[in-house]
Amino acid sequence: MLETSARLLRLLSLLQSPRDWSGTALATELGVGPRTVRRDVEKLRNLGYPVDAVPGVAGYRLGAGASLPPLLLDDDEAVAVAVGLRAAAGGTVAGIEESSVRALTKLEQVLPSRLRHRVKLLQAVAVTPSGAAAVQPEVLLAVAEACRDHQRMRFDYRNHDGTAARRTTEPHRLVNTGRRWYLIAWDLDRADWRTFRLDRLEPIIPTGPRFTPREVPEDKTNRAGYRYQARFLIHAPAEVVADQLGPSVATVVPHTATTTTVEAGSNSLDELALYVGLLGHPFEVQSPPELIAHVRALSARLSAAVS
């Protein structure tokens, strides 16, 4: 009986792959005869799995039914689903938070401890657009573990100009900007906070001794890794501006009752100018000098376009 149940699970796993299976191929994979395959397929149908016959090749495929039957997921698929559900439960898509929590609870209840450990490390998933450097999963996991366990981390780092250097840090947290992953860490050699791109980082294992975490400045988490760090004075109350700019986008601080200081980062001067300009409030660019000059040139170009 146990052997039959295990064979049915194996058969279901094979049918869930995106291909058509001939009866002969399934029999070879399962180590049984074609007649046993036909009986097992019928058992899956009785359990509610829509196993369709493929005409012409005497084969089978798993189709779509009227209701969703239980699915089998491998380790990587289970982790991906759990991480995606965590993101959805956090309100990234309105209206599905509660159902995401219920589904996540069911999944985590049966996850092996080794997979539950990976899910906790990867709290969010970022899809890297084409053109941006990808981060190897083992690098992301190693850095996440060092941040979680408060262990010093040494790594070889490739700078922007292509030179390499070995850095010793107290890793604080991972930040994803939507294009790249960054590590915010206290650089022991420079005695200051630094941000490092993970696609340029190669961890040295094992990690170092544990450390007591320092208090990281808020702007290091909001503007980590960007080439330009900008400051604006927005002529609108802070509560109005805060509703338009999330805490992960910019630092919003009241200046007066009717003005607000905003600090934000970007790799593009155009993005900074247009992002704040489209808020709909009068504003002043306070820094950096490159952005001030860029806004002047942009204003002249836009004025000329409608003169």
CORGI-V636378 format. One record per helix or strand of 2 or more residues. SS is the DSSP state (A for helix, B for strand). FROM is the first residue (numbers start at 1). LEN is the number of residues. If there is no record, write none. Layout:
BEGIN
ss: [SS;SS]
from: [FROM;FROM]
len: [LEN;LEN]
END
This chain:
BEGIN
ss: [A;B;A;A;B;B;A;A;A;A;B;B;B;B;A;B;A;B;A;B;B;A;B;A]
from: [2;21;23;34;51;59;75;97;113;137;151;164;181;192;198;201;218;228;238;250;260;269;283;289]
len: [14;2;8;13;4;4;18;14;9;13;8;13;7;6;3;4;5;7;7;5;7;9;5;18]
END
